[in-house]
Amino acid sequence: MLNNMSKLQRIFQRYTGVLRSLKATYFLHNLLNAKRLKHNRALYKRYGLNKSIFSPIGAADFKKAPQPDEIPWLDRPDRKEKLTSNATFQGLTPEMQQKIRQFEHEGYLVLENFFSQADTDHLNQTVEELLQNGKAGYNFTGRKIFNLWEISPFARDQFFKNPELNQLLSFLLGRKVVPFQSLNFTLGSEQRAHSDAIHMTTQPQGYLIAAWIALEDVHEGCGPLIYYPGSHRLPFVSTQDYNSGNGRFTLGHESNKHYEDKIEEIIQQKGLEKKVFLPKRGDVLVWHSNLIHGGSPITTPGATRKSMVCHYYAEGVICYHEMSQRPALLS
Ligand SMILES: O=C(O)CCC(=O)C(=O)O
């Protein structure tokens, strides 16, 4: 049964047709995954959400803004003092403290040489083999290999659930992280600028964090990641803030495009400064759920950009997908 479910899920990941725009499709999908949603009953009650755990969910359902003490500790008004007086923080090296301060202030930090060459080599070889024997494949974007960790214990234990990385992310969010999804790339994504909070959303806001891992050295031509320092402090954008085209029973066909147009407008209006991430293999970029980032165009034809990005929710909050208005299925 489980095997059939995950086969169906893989087919749906590649599928781009009309079913993707029907809220009823997701409702059915949610019913089939009831076990992975049942923890939401208590959470909906705690956060005053009076609806079925199988129904669509979105920012419009949350009428009251969360209290300041419900959002992540590094987003609260007293964050700088709290960080300085935190015992764990005080026990870190000055270099690590500096990185964490940068995460608080600019919405990202970089861990140089975090993964060894042996580990990145091994993972690259694993990806290649799984692609060749058809056990892994790209989703409908043609660029993303979804949840490789489910079929590779090495990707799971050494990367996705890496204890040292998971511990740091939990510290940054102030709650234990729940590894949610991984995406592997062999080419740059060329995805337009966005913040993860539109795709992986939480109530209270801000309880998602990402770690992007370079599996080879990244150069200008291969579509490097770009990001906008400090953009995490801008208001979170939801489907209420642009023309999503969502109806009562359907999702707008151009919601993502209109969202990305809106983000581009914000970048222009605020004059945000773009940074290009040119890491060495093994380096990791950690970013805040609301940091604007994307993949730049590939200008060297055929250039690869082997990388893996892992997304983590926090325990004890409502996790959902604002763009597609569905509750997140946690394993
Ligand atoms: O790797 C990339 O180019 C983009 C990844 C990304 O945008 C994401 O994981 O949210």
The ligand as an ORCA input file, in Angstrom:
! r2SCAN-3c Opt
* xyz 0 1
  O      18.788     25.938     -6.055
  C      18.174     26.838     -6.619
  O      18.557     27.354     -7.663
  C      16.903     27.355     -6.025
  C      16.474     26.618     -4.823
  C      15.324     27.266     -4.188
  O      14.892     28.299     -4.602
  C      14.671     26.694     -3.035
  O      14.982     25.594     -2.636
  O      13.788     27.357     -2.479
*
